[in-house]
Amino acid sequence: MKKIIIVGGGTAGYVSALMLKQSFPDMDISIIKSDKIGIVGVGEGSTEHFHLFMKHCGIDWRDIIRETDATFKGGIMFKDWSANDYAHNVGDLKQWNIEGINIGYETIILNSNNKFDLCQPTFNQGKLSLWSTEEPPYFQYHFNTFKLNDYLHKKAIERGIEVIEDEILDVEIYEGNVRSVVAKRRAYAGDFFIDCTGFSRMLIGKLGAKWESYGKYLKMKEAIAFPTEDTDDYPLYTLAQAMKYGWMWRIPTYGRWGNGYIFDSDYINADEAKKEVEEYLGHEIEIGKHIKFDPGKIDKTWINNCVAIGLSANFIEPLEATSIGTSIQQLFLLRNYLSNYTEYDIIDYNNKVNLIAENIRDFICLHYISERNDTEFWKDLKNIDIPPTLSENLIRWEKRLPIIEDFQQTQYFLFNRDNWLQILNGLDLIDKNELSKRYDMMTPDGVKFELNNNIQNYIRNEEENIKRHFKHKQYLTYMREVNYD
């Protein structure tokens, strides 16, 4: 294999090119993109996998802060999803080793009624320390998607990746493989193709990939996205605000906010969604994008000499910002097979990618197992189907909490034990009274006593340290201006 052609110039296309070029530096890699096809540009949040991508490709996190208007993401704040607000924290969660016993999240959860005990005090107060600027304070980011696209384009050019502006008209297939993509200017032939054409799935669809809808489990079908003005400071989280017929995301980037309302169009339309948002925010908004989608995935992500990455492969919904992270995990997996692949490697890859999609689907479905019932939408959610894999796990977790072994099918899952524990706890789906009896037998009284002291001392010390920390926007302003070369 000598030449890889990537079709599509969104985030998935550039991430694919940069990761494959890093893994196979002698490979001839080209991106074919059309400026007539805009990027979706809705999701402006990332998971920690974006940091893994940056490390793999030698991209400095400080450049991301400067050039993409990025802010730090310490997690997601879920407001009004349940009786009490809660967070999915992705920062440095507290854990201790006491008397040789590793005290993990499960012990803290079962010994605390405060849903924010797993979070650093800085998370709620939106403060960061400037003691060290070599490593980022968090490994997840919010960014301006359009500026990120420009930055990744620049990095691709710097690394010898050819970026071709042309409009794809057709895909030429020969004996079940993509032979070339036919564009206005000419046809582009290659040995291997990456389909990053988004919902159109121009290449993988031509090879026979079929869409498998998750619509029976996930009811969101439409979203409106809109910007709002800058503010004096930013939180360290994505706000996921439950609404009457879905939820709204609010994401700070340097200079503006990115927002959206994702809703079930069985109950309201885009105009009604806009009105509800304006009532909530107290001012008018201008819709930047109106998106309709069917949550799901394709049945085969890799067919012969073509792999679908990004929205071409799957799209669940914006909750938990999974799209970019899934692309990155797919590419880390793909590089293991790509040099000399066989039909068995393709089967293995497709099976693992299907597991990744199911892990995301089930994790997102979990968020909607909520007791909120103030509208018909939230009431009707009580009656929707739950995926069998999620249902089986919920039965397991009635008797015990999630364990690492529940997530061993592939190392490329986006969400593992600690992620699931936080959402289960946030939605009060953990029977603490029952499960505490079992875990009490495993945790001596002295350890529990020291654990409680550790939590209190940690909070006390951190709150004292916070006085010397900077507000999030102050920190970003400093990092954008300082010369660290």
Sequence and secondary structure as in RCSB ss.txt:
>XXXX:A:sequence
MKKIIIVGGGTAGYVSALMLKQSFPDMDISIIKSDKIGIVGVGEGSTEHFHLFMKHCGIDWRDIIRETDATFKGG
IMFKDWSANDYAHNVGDLKQWNIEGINIGYETIILNSNNKFDLCQPTFNQGKLSLWSTEEPPYFQYHFNTFKLND
YLHKKAIERGIEVIEDEILDVEIYEGNVRSVVAKRRAYAGDFFIDCTGFSRMLIGKLGAKWESYGKYLKMKEAIA
FPTEDTDDYPLYTLAQAMKYGWMWRIPTYGRWGNGYIFDSDYINADEAKKEVEEYLGHEIEIGKHIKFDPGKIDK
TWINNCVAIGLSANFIEPLEATSIGTSIQQLFLLRNYLSNYTEYDIIDYNNKVNLIAENIRDFICLHYISERNDT
EFWKDLKNIDIPPTLSENLIRWEKRLPIIEDFQQTQYFLFNRDNWLQILNGLDLIDKNELSKRYDMMTPDGVKFE
LNNNIQNYIRNEEENIKRHFKHKQYLTYMREVNYD
>XXXX:A:secstr
  EEEEE  SHHHHHHHHHHHHH TTSEEEEEE TTS       B  THHHHHHHHHT  HHHHHHHS  EE  E
EEEESSSSS EEEE S    EEETTEEE HHHHHHT S TTTTS HHHHHTEE  S  SS S S EE  HHHHHH
HHHHHHHHTT EEEE  EEEEEEETTEEEEEEESS EEE SEEEE  GGG TTTTTTT  EEE TTT    EEEE
EEEE  S   SSEEEEE SSEEEEEEEETTEEEEEEEE TTT  HHHHHHHHHHHHTS     EEEE   EEES 
SEETTEEE GGGTEE  STT  HHHHHHHHHHHHHHHSTT  HHHHHHHHHHHHHHHHHHHHHHHHHT     SS
HHHHHGGGS   HHHHHHHHHHHHS   GGGG S TT S  HHHHHHHHHHTT S HHHHHHHHHHHS HHHHHH
HHHHHHHHHHHHHHHHTTSEEHHHHHHHHHHS   
